[in-house]
Amino acid sequence: MNEPKQVCKNIHSGKCFLFIEEINDEKLLLVIPTGEVKPLNASLFEDIEEVNITDLLNNGLITQQQIDGIRSRGMIKGFVSTPSPAFVL
C-alpha cells in the first residue's frame, strides 16, 4: 500500500524533509535525511506537499532513515524495504 505523507523541500539543498507538524508560524517539526526529528525554520523550505512515500523512496528523494524516523513516531505502522518497497498494515 502506498501511504501519502507530507514533505517539504529545502530551498538550498533541494533535499526532501518529512513533515510532522507546524510548531508555530516560524518552525516546523521535520524528519531530516539522517532520520533525526528536529524543529527547523519554515523559511528554509518550500511549501508542504502531500506525496506518495513509496515513490519518494524509490526515486531516492527520501532515505530509509527518514522512514525509520516516522515509523518510530507511530506515523506509519510498518514498512518493508525490498526492491519494491511496500507498506505492511
DSSP file (Angstrom, degrees, kcal/mol; ACC not computed):
  #  RESIDUE AA STRUCTURE BP1 BP2  ACC     N-H-->O    O-->H-N    N-H-->O    O-->H-N    TCO  KAPPA ALPHA  PHI   PSI    X-CA   Y-CA   Z-CA
    1    1 A M              0   0    0      0, 0.0    86,-0.7     0, 0.0     2,-0.7   0.000 360.0 360.0 360.0 139.3    0.0    0.0    0.0
    2    2 A N        -     0   0    0     84,-0.1    84,-0.0    51,-0.1    50,-0.0  -0.869 360.0-158.9 -99.5 118.1    1.2    3.5   -0.8
    3    3 A E        -     0   0    0     -2,-0.7    50,-1.9     1,-0.0    51,-0.2  -0.836  13.2-129.7-101.9 127.8    0.7    5.9    2.0
    4    4 A P  E     +A   52   0A   0      0, 0.0     2,-0.3     0, 0.0    48,-0.2  -0.507  30.8 175.9 -74.3 143.6    0.6    9.6    1.4
    5    5 A K  E     -A   51   0A   0     46,-2.8    46,-3.3    -2,-0.2     2,-0.4  -0.934  30.7-109.7-138.9 162.1    2.8   11.8    3.6
    6    6 A Q  E     +A   50   0A   0     13,-0.4    13,-2.7    -2,-0.3     2,-0.3  -0.809  39.3 171.9 -97.7 135.9    3.6   15.5    3.7
    7    7 A V  E     -AB  49  18A   0     42,-2.8    42,-3.1    -2,-0.4     2,-0.3  -0.924  17.5-158.9-135.2 160.1    7.1   16.6    2.7
    8    8 A C  E     - B   0  17A   0      9,-2.2     9,-2.7    -2,-0.3     2,-0.4  -0.992  18.6-129.3-139.7 148.5    8.8   19.9    2.1
    9    9 A K  E     - B   0  16A   0     38,-0.4    37,-2.8    -2,-0.3     2,-0.2  -0.804  22.5-117.9-102.1 133.5   11.9   20.6    0.1
   10   10 A N  B  >  -E   45   0B   0      5,-2.8     4,-1.9    -2,-0.4    35,-0.3  -0.512  19.2-141.7 -66.4 129.8   14.9   22.6    1.5
   11   11 A I  T  4 S+     0   0    0     33,-2.6    -1,-0.1    -2,-0.2    34,-0.1   0.733  96.7  40.1 -70.1 -21.1   15.3   25.6   -0.7
   12   12 A H  T  4 S+     0   0    0     32,-0.5    -1,-0.2     3,-0.1    33,-0.1   0.885 128.0  25.2 -93.5 -45.8   19.1   25.5   -0.5
   13   13 A S  T  4 S-     0   0    0      2,-0.1    -2,-0.2     1,-0.0     3,-0.1   0.724  89.1-134.6 -93.1 -23.1   19.9   21.7   -0.8
   14   14 A G     <  +     0   0    0     -4,-1.9     2,-0.1     1,-0.3    -3,-0.1   0.471  56.5 142.7  79.1   1.8   16.8   20.5   -2.6
   15   15 A K        -     0   0    0     -6,-0.1    -5,-2.8     1,-0.1     2,-0.4  -0.473  51.7-119.5 -77.5 147.8   16.5   17.6   -0.2
   16   16 A C  E     -B    9   0A   0     45,-0.9     2,-0.4    -7,-0.2    -7,-0.2  -0.696  24.4-165.3 -88.1 137.3   13.1   16.4    1.0
   17   17 A F  E     -B    8   0A   0     -9,-2.7    -9,-2.2    -2,-0.4     2,-0.4  -0.973  23.4-120.2-120.6 135.9   12.2   16.5    4.6
   18   18 A L  E     -BC   7  31A   0     13,-1.8    13,-2.7    -2,-0.4     2,-0.3  -0.643  27.9-133.1 -80.3 128.1    9.2   14.6    6.1
   19   19 A F  E     + C   0  30A   0    -13,-2.7   -13,-0.4    -2,-0.4    11,-0.2  -0.636  32.3 166.6 -84.0 131.9    6.8   17.0    7.7
   20   20 A I  E     -     0   0A   0      9,-2.8     2,-0.3     1,-0.4    10,-0.2   0.772  62.0 -34.9-105.6 -56.2    5.4   16.1   11.2
   21   21 A E  E     - C   0  29A   0      8,-1.3     8,-3.4     0, 0.0     2,-0.6  -0.990  52.1-103.1-163.4 161.2    3.8   19.2   12.4
   22   22 A E  E     - C   0  28A   0     -2,-0.3     6,-0.2     6,-0.2     3,-0.1  -0.823  25.7-170.7 -89.0 122.2    3.9   23.0   12.4
   23   23 A I        -     0   0    0      4,-1.8     2,-0.3    -2,-0.6    -1,-0.2   0.925  67.5 -38.3 -78.5 -47.6    5.2   24.2   15.8
   24   24 A N  S    S-     0   0    0      3,-1.5     3,-0.3     0, 0.0    -1,-0.3  -0.864  80.4 -67.7-157.9-170.0    4.4   27.8   15.1
   25   25 A D  S    S+     0   0    0     -2,-0.3     3,-0.1     1,-0.2    17,-0.0   0.731 132.8  37.1 -63.7 -20.3    4.5   30.2   12.2
   26   26 A E  S    S+     0   0    0      1,-0.1    16,-2.8    16,-0.1    17,-0.4   0.630 111.7  57.5-107.0 -16.7    8.3   30.1   12.1
   27   27 A K  E     - D   0  41A   0     -3,-0.3    -4,-1.8    14,-0.3    -3,-1.5  -0.938  53.0-168.7-127.2 140.8    9.1   26.5   13.0
   28   28 A L  E     -CD  22  40A   0     12,-2.8    12,-2.8    -2,-0.4     2,-0.7  -0.953  23.1-131.8-119.9 143.3    8.3   23.1   11.5
   29   29 A L  E     +CD  21  39A   0     -8,-3.4    -9,-2.8    -2,-0.4    -8,-1.3  -0.878  42.9 171.0 -93.9 118.0    8.9   19.7   13.1
   30   30 A L  E     -CD  19  38A   0      8,-2.7     8,-2.7    -2,-0.7     2,-0.7  -0.881  41.4-124.7-131.1 154.7   10.6   17.6   10.4
   31   31 A V  E     -CD  18  37A   0    -13,-2.7   -13,-1.8    -2,-0.3     6,-0.2  -0.915  37.4-149.6 -96.6 115.6   12.4   14.3    9.9
   32   32 A I    >   -     0   0    0      4,-2.7     3,-2.7    -2,-0.7    37,-0.1  -0.319  31.5 -92.2 -82.9 168.3   15.7   15.2    8.4
   33   33 A P  T 3  S+     0   0    0      0, 0.0    33,-0.3     0, 0.0    32,-0.3   0.728 125.3  58.4 -56.3 -24.2   17.6   12.9    5.9
   34   34 A T  T 3  S-     0   0    0     31,-0.1     3,-0.1     2,-0.1    -3,-0.0   0.551 119.7-108.9 -80.8  -6.0   19.6   11.3    8.8
   35   35 A G  S <  S+     0   0    0     -3,-2.7     2,-0.1     1,-0.4    -1,-0.0   0.302  75.7 134.0  96.4  -8.4   16.3   10.2   10.4
   36   36 A E        -     0   0    0     -5,-0.1    -4,-2.7     1,-0.1     2,-0.6  -0.421  54.8-129.7 -72.9 150.8   16.5   12.7   13.3
   37   37 A V  E     +D   31   0A   0     -6,-0.2    -6,-0.2    -2,-0.1    -1,-0.1  -0.910  39.2 164.7-102.8 123.4   13.5   14.7   14.2
   38   38 A K  E     -D   30   0A   0     -8,-2.7    -8,-2.7    -2,-0.6     2,-0.5  -0.989  40.6-121.4-141.0 145.8   14.2   18.4   14.5
   39   39 A P  E     +D   29   0A   0      0, 0.0     2,-0.3     0, 0.0   -10,-0.2  -0.778  42.1 178.3 -82.1 128.4   12.4   21.7   14.7
   40   40 A L  E     -D   28   0A   0    -12,-2.8   -12,-2.8    -2,-0.5     2,-0.2  -0.920  36.8 -87.1-132.0 156.8   13.7   23.9   11.8
   41   41 A N  E >   -D   27   0A   0     -2,-0.3     3,-1.7   -14,-0.2   -14,-0.3  -0.429  28.8-143.1 -64.7 128.0   12.9   27.3   10.4
   42   42 A A  G >  S+     0   0    0    -16,-2.8     3,-1.9     1,-0.3    -1,-0.2   0.780  96.0  71.2 -62.5 -27.5   10.0   27.2    8.0
   43   43 A S  G 3  S+     0   0    0    -17,-0.4    -1,-0.3     1,-0.3    -2,-0.1   0.636  87.9  65.0 -67.2 -12.0   11.6   29.9    5.9
   44   44 A L  G <  S+     0   0    0     -3,-1.7   -33,-2.6   -34,-0.1   -32,-0.5   0.468  99.1  66.5 -84.9  -2.2   14.2   27.3    4.8
   45   45 A F  B <  S-E   10   0B   0     -3,-1.9   -35,-0.2   -35,-0.3     3,-0.1  -0.879  75.2-123.2-128.9 151.4   11.6   25.2    3.0
   46   46 A E        -     0   0    0    -37,-2.8     3,-0.1    -2,-0.3    -2,-0.1  -0.185  62.9 -59.4 -71.5 177.0    9.3   25.3    0.0
   47   47 A D        -     0   0    0      1,-0.1   -38,-0.4   -39,-0.1     2,-0.2  -0.225  62.2 -99.7 -60.1 150.6    5.6   24.8    0.6
   48   48 A I        -     0   0    0    -40,-0.1     2,-0.3    -3,-0.1   -40,-0.2  -0.541  43.7-168.4 -73.2 134.9    4.5   21.5    2.2
   49   49 A E  E     -A    7   0A   0    -42,-3.1   -42,-2.8    -2,-0.2     2,-0.6  -0.937  22.1-127.3-125.7 148.2    3.2   18.9   -0.4
   50   50 A E  E     +A    6   0A   0     -2,-0.3     2,-0.3   -44,-0.2   -44,-0.2  -0.856  43.2 164.0 -93.6 126.5    1.3   15.6    0.1
   51   51 A V  E     -A    5   0A   0    -46,-3.3   -46,-2.8    -2,-0.6     2,-0.7  -0.852  45.6 -92.3-137.8 168.5    3.2   12.9   -1.8
   52   52 A N  E  >  -A    4   0A   0     -2,-0.3     4,-1.9   -48,-0.2     5,-0.1  -0.779  30.8-152.7 -86.4 118.4    3.4    9.1   -2.1
   53   53 A I  H  > S+     0   0    0    -50,-1.9     4,-2.2    -2,-0.7     5,-0.2   0.836  92.1  54.7 -64.6 -35.5    6.1    8.0    0.3
   54   54 A T  H  > S+     0   0    0    -51,-0.2     4,-2.9     1,-0.2    -1,-0.2   0.907 107.2  51.0 -65.9 -40.8    7.0    4.8   -1.7
   55   55 A D  H  > S+     0   0    0      2,-0.2     4,-1.9     1,-0.2     6,-0.2   0.909 109.3  51.2 -61.8 -41.5    7.5    6.9   -4.8
   56   56 A L  H  <>S+     0   0    0     -4,-1.9     5,-2.9     2,-0.2     6,-0.9   0.925 113.1  44.5 -61.5 -44.4    9.9    9.2   -2.9
   57   57 A L  H ><5S+     0   0    0     -4,-2.2     3,-1.6     1,-0.2    -2,-0.2   0.930 112.3  51.4 -66.6 -45.6   11.9    6.3   -1.5
   58   58 A N  H 3<5S+     0   0    0     -4,-2.9    -1,-0.2     1,-0.3    -2,-0.2   0.826 112.3  47.6 -60.4 -32.0   12.0    4.5   -4.9
   59   59 A N  T 3<5S-     0   0    0     -4,-1.9    -1,-0.3    -5,-0.2    -2,-0.2   0.329 115.3-114.6 -93.7   7.2   13.3    7.7   -6.6
   60   60 A G  T < 5S+     0   0    0     -3,-1.6    -3,-0.2    -4,-0.1    -2,-0.1   0.726  80.5 124.3  71.2  22.1   15.9    8.4   -3.9
   61   61 A L  S   <S+     0   0    0     -5,-2.9   -45,-0.9    -6,-0.2     2,-0.3   0.667  75.2  27.7 -90.4 -17.5   14.2   11.6   -2.7
   62   62 A I  S    S-     0   0    0     -6,-0.9     2,-0.2    -9,-0.1    -2,-0.1  -0.903  83.0-120.9-133.0 167.0   14.0   10.4    0.9
   63   63 A T     >  -     0   0    0     -2,-0.3     4,-1.6     1,-0.1     3,-0.4  -0.668  20.7-117.9-107.9 160.8   16.1    8.0    3.0
   64   64 A Q  H  > S+     0   0    0     -2,-0.2     4,-2.6     1,-0.2     5,-0.2   0.842 116.7  61.9 -61.3 -32.8   15.4    4.8    4.8
   65   65 A Q  H  > S+     0   0    0    -32,-0.3     4,-2.1     1,-0.2    -1,-0.2   0.863 101.3  51.4 -62.5 -35.5   16.4    6.6    7.9
   66   66 A Q  H  > S+     0   0    0     -3,-0.4     4,-2.1   -33,-0.3     5,-0.2   0.898 108.4  51.1 -67.6 -39.4   13.6    9.1    7.4
   67   67 A I  H  X S+     0   0    0     -4,-1.6     4,-2.4     1,-0.2    -2,-0.2   0.937 110.9  48.7 -59.8 -46.4   11.1    6.2    7.1
   68   68 A D  H  X S+     0   0    0     -4,-2.6     4,-2.4     1,-0.2    -2,-0.2   0.882 108.4  55.8 -60.6 -38.4   12.5    4.8   10.4
   69   69 A G  H  X S+     0   0    0     -4,-2.1     4,-0.6     1,-0.2    -1,-0.2   0.892 111.9  40.4 -63.4 -41.4   12.1    8.2   11.9
   70   70 A I  H  <>S+     0   0    0     -4,-2.1     5,-2.5     2,-0.2     6,-0.5   0.832 113.1  55.3 -77.9 -29.9    8.4    8.5   11.1
   71   71 A R  H ><5S+     0   0    0     -4,-2.4     3,-2.0     1,-0.2    -2,-0.2   0.911 103.4  55.4 -64.8 -40.8    7.8    4.8   12.0
   72   72 A S  H 3<5S+     0   0    0     -4,-2.4    -1,-0.2     1,-0.3    -2,-0.2   0.741 105.9  52.6 -65.0 -21.7    9.3    5.4   15.4
   73   73 A R  T 3<5S-     0   0    0     -4,-0.6    -1,-0.3    -3,-0.3    -2,-0.2   0.367 118.8-112.8 -92.4   3.7    6.8    8.2   16.0
   74   74 A G  T < 5S+     0   0    0     -3,-2.0    -3,-0.2     2,-0.2    -2,-0.1   0.709  79.7 128.9  75.5  20.0    3.9    5.8   15.0
   75   75 A M  S   <S+     0   0    0     -5,-2.5     2,-0.3     1,-0.2    -4,-0.2   0.715  76.7  25.9 -84.6 -20.1    3.1    7.7   11.8
   76   76 A I  S    S-     0   0    0     -6,-0.5    -2,-0.2    -5,-0.1    -1,-0.2  -0.986  75.3-136.9-134.9 147.7    3.2    4.6    9.7
   77   77 A K  S    S-     0   0    0     -2,-0.3     2,-0.3     1,-0.3    12,-0.1   0.797  76.3 -29.1 -76.7 -27.9    2.5    1.1   11.0
   78   78 A G        -     0   0    0      2,-0.0    10,-0.6    -4,-0.0     2,-0.3  -0.955  49.2-153.7-178.3 161.5    5.3   -0.6    9.2
   79   79 A F  E     -F   87   0C   0     -2,-0.3     2,-0.6     8,-0.2     8,-0.2  -0.952   6.0-156.6-152.6 129.4    7.5   -0.5    6.2
   80   80 A V  E     -F   86   0C   0      6,-2.4     6,-1.7    -2,-0.3     2,-0.9  -0.936  13.1-147.5-108.8 121.3    9.3   -3.3    4.4
   81   81 A S        +     0   0    0     -2,-0.6    -2,-0.0     4,-0.2     6,-0.0  -0.790  40.0 141.7 -91.9 107.8   12.3   -2.2    2.4
   82   82 A T  S    S-     0   0    0     -2,-0.9    -2,-0.0     0, 0.0     0, 0.0  -0.703  73.7 -79.7-128.6 179.1   12.5   -4.6   -0.6
   83   83 A P  S    S+     0   0    0      0, 0.0    -2,-0.0     0, 0.0     0, 0.0   0.853 137.4  33.6 -53.8 -31.6   13.4   -4.0   -4.2
   84   84 A S  S    S-     0   0    0      2,-0.0    -4,-0.1    -4,-0.0   -30,-0.0  -0.837 100.8-139.5-120.3  91.0    9.9   -2.7   -4.5
   85   85 A P        -     0   0    0      0, 0.0     2,-0.3     0, 0.0    -4,-0.2  -0.142  26.5-179.9 -53.6 141.1    9.2   -1.2   -1.1
   86   86 A A  E     -F   80   0C   0     -6,-1.7    -6,-2.4   -84,-0.0     2,-0.3  -0.989  26.4-116.7-142.3 149.6    5.7   -1.9    0.3
   87   87 A F  E     -F   79   0C   0    -86,-0.7     2,-0.6    -2,-0.3    -8,-0.2  -0.623  18.8-146.7 -85.0 145.8    3.8   -0.9    3.4
   88   88 A V              0   0    0    -10,-0.6    -2,-0.0    -2,-0.3    -1,-0.0  -0.966 360.0 360.0-112.4 118.9    2.8   -3.6    5.9
   89   89 A L              0   0    0     -2,-0.6    -1,-0.1   -12,-0.1    -2,-0.0   0.436 360.0 360.0 -98.8 360.0   -0.5   -2.7    7.6
